[in-house]
Amino acid sequence: MAIRVRRRAEARWQGTVPTGIGHIRTASGALDSDYSLRSRETDDAPRNTSPEELIGAGLAGCFAMSVANLLAENGYTDVDVTANAVVQLEQVEAGYRITEITLSITGSAANLTDDDFARIADAAKRTCPV
């Protein structure tokens, strides 16, 4: 039987967007954080997250796992992979939109060449489900 996974999260918002506060949490308990308009628009909202930050974290996490999995499937050992995502939110005519996501990855493994890493990272783009 194929693996089927369901993950749950909850978000609650109280108040108006300019002055209100939201709270987001995952059923696993791994995330339990406030978010606000300030946390979406600036980097100075301590310990608050944003939906865009969570999208970036999910994409980076999935991509790093996909690359690591393909490296292992190709016989590489001592795998160490780091993915970084930058999610850009912009105000456009129709409101706010994510206009760009930049994903970068670095990694190492025993006897891994730069060409093989690039080939495997490119293949991971097609296998990462996020």
N, C-alpha and C positions, 0 to 999 in steps of 0.2 A: 504494500500500500504506500502511496506517495505521502510524503510529509505535508501536513497542513498545519499551519501555525496561525493563531489569532492572538494579537497583542492588544491590550486595551489601555486607553488613556482618557483622562477627563480634563476639561478646561471649564472654568467658571469665571464669568466677568460680572463685576458689580460697579454700577455707576455709569456715567457717560465716558466716552472714550478719552477725552482730554484730561479728565480728573479721576477716572476710575482706576481700578486695580483688578487684575486677573490672577487666577491661580491655576497652575497646570500640574498634573501629577500622573504618574504611570501606575498601573495596577501592581507592578512588581515592587514598587517603592524606590526604584533607582532614581527617579526624578520626582521632586516635590518642590516647586519653585513658583514665585510670583513673577508676573510680567505686567508691563504697562506700556502706554504710549511712549513714555520716556525711555524704556528699555529697548523699544524698537527704533527710536530715532537717534539715540546717543549711546556712547560707550561708557557713560558715567553713572549707570544705575547699578549699584553694587548688588551682587548676588541675585540679580534678576535676569531672566532669560528672555527670549523672544521666539515667536514661531519660526522666523528665518534662521536663527541660530540652531534651533532643533532640526530643521530641514538639513542644514549643513552638517550637523553632527551625524544624522542618520545616513546621509549620502557618504560622508567620509568613512564612517564605520563599516558600512556595507562594502565599499570599494576596497578598503584595506583587507577585509576578510576574503574577498574574492581573489585579490592578487595573491595573498598568502596561500589560499587553497590551491590555486593554479601552480604556484611555485612548488608546493609539496607534491602535487600530482605529477609534476615534471621531474621529480627526484631531488629537488633542492632541500637542503637541511639548514639549520640555524637561521631560519627565516625571521626577519625583522622588517616590518613595513609600517610606514607612517603616511597617512593621507590627510590632506588639509583641504577644507572647502571654504570659499568666500562667497556668500550669498548677498547679492546686491538688490535692495528694495528701492524702487524709485516711484516718485509721484508722476503719473502720466495723466493724460486727458481724462481717461475713464476711471481714475482713482489711483490706487497703489498696486504695483505689480513687481514680482521678482523678474528683473530684466536680464540677469546674468548670474550664473553659478560657475565659478572657476574652481576646478579640482586639480590639485597637484599631489604627487606621490613620490616618495623616496623609499628605498629599501635595499636590503642586502641579504645575501645568503651565501653559503659556501660554494665557491666556484661559479658564481653568477656573473655573467658579462653584462655590460650595459645594453647591448643589442638584445640579449635574451630577456632582460628585465623589461625593455620597451615592448617587445613582442608579447610578453605575458600580460603586461599592464593593458595593452591594447585589447587583448582577448577578454580581459576582465570587464571592460566596458560593456561587453555583450552578455556577461553572465551575472553581473550584479543586479538583483531585482529592484533596487531602489532607483 
